Amino acid sequence: DHVHAWRRREAQRTLPNNPLVLFFTFGAKTGLPVLRRKFGDGTNVESLPSFDNLSWEKTAELTMEAIIRFARENPHVTIIVKPKRAAGHLTSFREIANGDVPPNVTFADGGDPLDLLKNAWVVVGMNSTALLEAIAMGKPVLSPNFAEAADPKMAPQLALVVAMAAP
C-alpha cells in the first residue's frame, strides 16, 4: 500500500543534522489485556482476574524520569513527547518533571505520528503500534527493560515488540 511504499522511501532518507528523540508515552496499563464490552455499567471493561494486577506503573514513571534527565543533560537534542491525552500522560510527565520541563522538550498532541517518525533519530516507547511503524521505517527503537518490564512474568506482555525488533 502507499504507506508501506512511503516507509521504504523514508528508511533510505538521511536524517537531519539535529538529533531528535521521539517518545511515545505509556501508562500503567498500556497494552495489557482487557476485555472491552459494548454494554455494562458504563466502564465497558470487564475484570480479568488473571490480568487485573498487572501494571507498568514503575516502568512508566522511571522511563519519564529518564527522558527528562536525558533532556536536561543533552540540551542540543530535541525531545518530542507524544502523550496520550485521554490517559493523563501529559499531566504525569509534567508532575514527574516537577513542573520544570526542559526547554528542548516539546509536546505533540494529536496528528499523524508518521510525520513525527520520519525525522526521529530514535523512537522510545512501549507496547505501541508506533514502535512497529518505526521498526518498519528502519528507525532504532528503545523500549524499557527495567522495573516491571524486566520481570520474567511480564515477558508475554512484551513479546510482540521484542519479536519484531529481533534481527
FENDAUR-V914266 format. One record per backbone hydrogen bond with DSSP energy under -0.5 kcal/mol. NH is the residue of the N-H (numbers start at 1). CO is the residue of the C=O. If there is no record, write none. Layout:
NH/CO ; NH/CO
This chain:
5/1 ; 6/2 ; 7/3 ; 8/4 ; 9/5 ; 10/6 ; 11/7 ; 12/8 ; 12/9 ; 13/9 ; 13/10 ; 19/17 ; 21/78 ; 22/122 ; 23/21 ; 23/80 ; 24/22 ; 24/124 ; 25/23 ; 25/82 ; 30/27 ; 32/29 ; 35/46 ; 36/34 ; 37/44 ; 46/35 ; 51/48 ; 52/48 ; 54/51 ; 56/28 ; 60/56 ; 61/57 ; 62/58 ; 63/59 ; 64/60 ; 65/61 ; 66/62 ; 67/63 ; 68/64 ; 69/65 ; 70/66 ; 71/67 ; 72/68 ; 73/69 ; 74/70 ; 77/74 ; 78/19 ; 79/104 ; 80/21 ; 80/78 ; 81/79 ; 81/106 ; 82/23 ; 82/80 ; 83/81 ; 85/83 ; 87/84 ; 88/85 ; 89/84 ; 92/88 ; 93/89 ; 94/90 ; 95/91 ; 96/92 ; 97/93 ; 98/95 ; 99/94 ; 100/97 ; 101/99 ; 105/102 ; 106/79 ; 106/104 ; 108/81 ; 109/107 ; 110/108 ; 113/111 ; 115/112 ; 116/112 ; 117/113 ; 118/114 ; 119/116 ; 120/116 ; 120/117 ; 121/20 ; 122/20 ; 123/140 ; 124/22 ; 125/142 ; 131/128 ; 132/128 ; 133/129 ; 134/130 ; 135/131 ; 136/132 ; 137/133 ; 138/135 ; 139/134 ; 140/121 ; 142/123 ; 149/146 ; 150/147 ; 151/148 ; 154/151 ; 155/152 ; 157/154 ; 158/155 ; 159/155 ; 162/158 ; 163/159 ; 164/160 ; 165/161 ; 166/162
